[in-house]
Amino acid sequence: MGLFDRFKRRVEETEEEHGITVEEDSTEALEALAERDRLQKRSATLEPITETPAPAAQSEWDEIDDDELDDPFSAPLPAKDRKKATRKRSAKKAAKKASAKVSRGPMETTTGRTLVGTTPTPFAIDLGDDTATRGGRILKGGPELEEIFEELETDLLSADMGHAVVSDLISSLRAHLTGARVTRKAQLDGVVERALRGALRSLLVAGYWDFDRTVRAFVAEETPVSIMMVGVNGTGKTTTAVKIAKRLKNQGYEAVLAAADTFRAGAIDQLSIHAERLGVRCIRSQRGGDSAALARDAIESATARGEDVVIIDTAGRMQNKVNLMEELRKVHRVAKPHLVIFVADALAGNDAVTQAIEFQRMLTFDGAALCKLDTDARGGAALSITHATGRPIVLAGIGQGYDDLEPFDPEWLLDTILA
């Protein structure tokens, strides 16, 4: 029995045993309506609970500029001049952040380009046509409804959703369902299920942008379009990069793969073999080479040949390795990619969420590709990554074949994993 089925069954049982709706003029109904007003006013004044501070609107990739680094071969400056240089760098960084904060929004990339999509409000709960403005019955609060919420919370946590997103979701459901007025003919379990499904769906599509349409818009403006793949070790960046290349080739674009993972043994050969099988070019260097230089060379080569898209496969980085993260910052500064895609493993559950939070805190990305969704992953990682980072899941890996990459479909996740 799936999550939604268990939830509906629990609502049915509670209604039969205790009754969770009351007549509109009863004392319990008046108390429920008063509680509804209190909860919704409180919800409107509180900041959403998140697992990490809300990501800044500006990109953190370019926090360190090349011209801000000290030249190790230059003569030391006098103390007074060093202080002046430090103040100048601090002022420049503050001005840059202030400018970025004004100009960047949730539908802009890490390099300031506009994403193609919509931004629905998270937790947009709709009780459907079964609600009434007059008459009907009132859904009361109290211990019976709280018991249902507690069981739902346990089920959601079991589906690998993070505690913060579950807390936000339950609080929003409580505020919308307590004191809700439903028609007498309404099936209460259906009303409550629609509220839950709508809340989960709206969370998944919050800030969503369309990968195919965004690439199409970028290609229409300039070529080559560059896509940078980031993530921790072993999540499937290389295979996802190859699948993106195949997807774009199927759409008529000339794609180029850039083997900027010069650290992992065999990574360059792996990407080259895939590229040969797909019939796309692969720009490569020797192991241990400069990843940023390789990315730049790939973009320049694609420009010279009039190719459409360059997909930059970077080395996996554990999110707590600051020096390795700095290498990715350098690739970003040099390549100035149109899109940065964070690749996550659905089987990693809450570990994937933690990784996404740390990557977003240190580097920022535009959207995530969630791999291995064809396995028995329970799907909570998708919900939690979106909630915790403010960036959507845009691509879903659903198999091992080159064509097994699809635009992320929230309805598919809800139907096949949570249903």
N, C-alpha and C positions, 0 to 999 in steps of 0.2 A: 504494500500500500504506500503510495507516494505522499509527499508532504501535504499537498492540497487535499488529497482524499482523507488523510488523518485529521486535518484541520476541520474540514466540513463535517466529518463524523462526530468530532468532539462538540461542535456547535449544536448539531442535531440532538445529541444525548443530553447536553446541558439544558436545552430548551424544553425537552420532554420531561426531565427530572425536576428542574427548578424553575424554569421559565426565565428568560432574560429579556423579555419585552413586557411592557405594562401599558395600561390604558392611559391616554394622554392627560386626563384630568386628575390622575392619582397623585398621592404624595410622592411616591417613588419616581414618577415621571417628572414632577417639578424639580426634585432633587437632581435627577439625571441631567435635565436641561441646564440647571445652574452649574453643575459640574462641567458640562460641555463648554459653557462660556468661560469658566475659569481655566480649563485646560487649553482652549484655543488662544486665549489672551496670553497665557504663559508661553505657549509655543511660539507666538508671534514676537515675543520680547527676548527669547533666549537664542543664543547662537547655536547652530547645529553642532552636535558632538562629533568630533572627528578623531581618528587615530593619530593624526599628525597635524600640525598647524596648516591651515589652508595654504596651498601652494601660491607663491607670489605670481602676480600677473606677468612680471618680467622674467626673461630667461636668466638662469644662473650660469649658463655655459660660458659666457664671455666675461665672467667676473674678473679674470686675470688677463690683462693685455700683455702682448709681447714687449711693448715699449715700457711697461712698468717694471720689468725684471732688471735687476742690477747686472751690469756687465762685469763678469769675473776678472777681465783683463784690464779694466780701467783703474786708474789711480784712485785711492780712497779720497772721498770728499771731506772737507773740514766739517766739524760737528754742526756748525751753523747752517752750512749748505745742505747737509743731510736732513736736517729738520725741515728746511724749506721744501726739499724734494718730497719728503714724506707727506707734508701738508698738501702739496700740489696733487700728489697721487690720490690722497683721501678725498679731496674736493672733486677731482675728476670722476672717481668711482661713485660718489654720492650723486653727482649730477647725472651720470649715466643711468643709475638705478631709478632716479626720479623720472627721467625722460622715458625710460622703458615702462615704468609703472603707468604712465599716462597713456602711452601708445599701444601697449599690449593688452589684449583681452583674452577670454577663454576660448574664442574661436580664431585665435591667431597662433601660428607655429612658433617654435623657439627662435626662428629668424625673422619673425614679424610678418609672415605671409598669411593671407586669409584662407581659412579652412571652409569647405563647402558642407554645410549641414544645418541642423537646428539645435536649439538649446531649450528643451522642455524643462519645466520646473521639477526638481526631485520630489518624490512622494506626492504626486498629484493624485489624490485619492478620490475616486468617483464611485458612488454607491449605485449608479445606474438608474434605470427607469422605475425601480421599486421604491424610491424615496417619495415622500409626500410633503407638501407644504402645509396641509391641514389634515386633521383627522389621523387615521392610522394608529399605529402603536409606537411606543417609545422604547428604544433599546436602552435598558438601564445599565449602570455600572455595577460596582460592588464585587464581592468575592467570587461570584460565579464567572464574570467576565475576566477578572484578573487571573483566575485559574487557567482559563483558555489561553490568555496571553503568555503565561508562564510556560505552558506546554509548547506553544508556538515558538517561543524564544529558544527552548531546548532543541527543537527540531531545526531551527535556522542555524544555530551554532553547530549542530551535527552535520549540516550541509556545507561546512567550512566557511561560513560567513563570520567576519570579525565581530568582536563584541560591540565596538562603537557603532557600526552600521545597524546591527540588530537593535541596539538601544534606541537609536534614532527612529527606526521603523516602528518599533512597538509603541514608542511615545506618540508618533504621528497617528497610528491606528487607534490608540486609546482616545486621542483628542477628537477624531472624526467619528468614531463609532458610539462613544458614550453620548447618550441623548439624541442619537440619530432617529428620525421619524421615518418609518417604513409603512408601505401600504399593507392592508390586512391580507391580501392575496399573495404577498411576497414570500418566497422561500428564504428563510433567514440564512440558511447555510450558503445559499447562492449569493446573497447580498454581501455577506462577510468575505466570501472567497473572492468576489470581484474587487473588493476594497484591497485585499492583500495582493492579488495579482497586479492590479493597477499600480500599487505602490512600488512593487518590485520592478515592473516594466519601466516606470518613469525613472527609477534610479538607473537602470541600465542604459537608457537612451539620453540621460542628462549630459549635455555637452557633446552629443554624438555628432561626428562628421563622417561623410561618406568617402571611403578610400578611393574608389574608382572615379567618382565625380571630381574629387579634389585633384587627383593626378591629371585628369583630363583638363581641368582649368589651368593648372600650372604649365602643362605642355603647350597649351594655346598661347601662353604669355611668353615663355622662353624655354629653350632646351640647351643642355640636358637638364632634366629634373633629377635631383639627387635625393636618395632615401637612405638614411643611416640607421642600421640595426644595432641595438644595444641590449644588454641584459647580463645576467650572471652566467657562470659556467654551466653548460649542459642543458640549457633550456630549449635549444632548438633554433638558435639564430641562423646558423648556416642553412639548414633545410628550409626555414621560413623565407630566407632571402632568395633561395632557388625557386620556391613556390611562387613568390611574388614575380620573379622574372618570367616564369612560365605563364602566369596570369596576364601579365602585361603583353607578352608576346602573342598570346591568344587574342588580345584586343587590338593587335596590329602595330604595337610599339616596338621599336628597336631598343632592347635592353642590354645593358652591360653590367657584369658582376665585377666588383672590386674586392680582391682578397686582402683586405686590410687587417685580417687576423694573422699577424706575422709572429705571434707568440706560441700558439698551440701547435704541437707537433702534428703534421699531417693536414692541418686546416687548409693550407694553400692547395695541396693536391686534391683534397676532397672537393673544394669549390670548383677547381679546374675540371675535374671529371664530370661533375654535374653540368657545368657549362657546356662541355663538349657534347654531352647527351642531349641537351636542349637546343644546341645549335646557336648559342649566344657567346659573345666574346667575354673573356675573363682577363682582367688586368692583374698581374701578379708580380711579386718580387721575391727575393730570397728570404728565408726565415730569419727573423730578427731585424728586418728592415724597418724603416720609419713608416708607421701606419698613416700618419698625416700626409707625408709626401706621396705615398701610394694613392691615397684618396684624391689628392690634387691632380696627380698624373692621370688617373682614370677619368676625371671630369674634363681635363684638357684634351685627352685623346678622343673622348666622346664628342666634345665640341668640334674638334677638327673633322670628324667623320660624319657629323650631322645626326648623331644618334639621339634617342629621345630620353632615356632614363638610365641613371647610374645607381646601382644598389650597392651600398658599402657595408660589407660584412666585417664587423669589428670583433676583437677578441673578448671573450667572456671576462667579466670583472666581478669579483665579490664586492658587494656594496660597501663593505667597511674598509676597503683598501684605498686610502686616499691617494697615494702616489699613482696607482693604476687608473683611478678616476681622472687624474690630471691628464693622463695620456689621451683619454677620450675627449676631454675638453679641448685638447690641442687639435684633434681630428676635426672637431666641430668648428673651431675657429678658422681652420684652414679651408675646410670643404664648404662651410656655410650651407648645410643641407636644407632642402625644402621641407623635409619631414624627418622626424626622429621617432622610430618605432621601438618600444620596449617589448621584448619577447618574454612571455611568462609561461610556466608549465602548470597546467590546470591540476595535475596530480600533486603538486607541491602544496596545495591548500593554502593555509595561512602563512606558510613560508613565502609563497609567491607574493602575498600581500605585503609582507615585511620588506621583501626585496624591492617591490615597486615603490613603496613609501621612501625608502632610502635613496633609490635612484632619482626619484622626483625631487627629494630634498636637495641632493647634491648636483644634479645635472639637468633636470626637467626633460620631459618627452611630450610628444604630441598625441600619442595614442598607443594602445597596446595590442599585440597579437597574442592570443591565448591558445597554446598548443595542446594537443592530446585530448581534445574535448570528445573524441570518439570513444574514449576509454570509460571507466566507471567513475570519473571525476564527478563530484557532487555539485559543482557549479558555484559554490559560495565565493570562490576566489574572484570570479568575474564581478560579482556584486560589490565585494569589498575593495577591489582595486579601483573601481570607478568612484566609490564613495570616499576612499582615503586619499586619492591623488587628484581628484577633480578632472581626470582625463578618462575618456571612454575606451572600452574594448572595441576595436574597429575590424579586426580580422580574427577568424577562428580556424585553427588547424583541426581537421576532422579525419585525418588518415595519413598514411605514409606515402601516398602517390603524389606526383608533381601537381596534379589538379585538385588535391585535397586541401584547398585553402579557399574559404568563403568569407564574404562580408559577414560580420557578426550579426546574428539575428536574435534579439532578445526573446521573441516569441518561441523560437526553437529551443532556447535554453530553458524557458519556463515550462514548455510542454514536455521535453524529453528528460530533463534532469530533476526539476522540482515537482513536476506533476505526479 
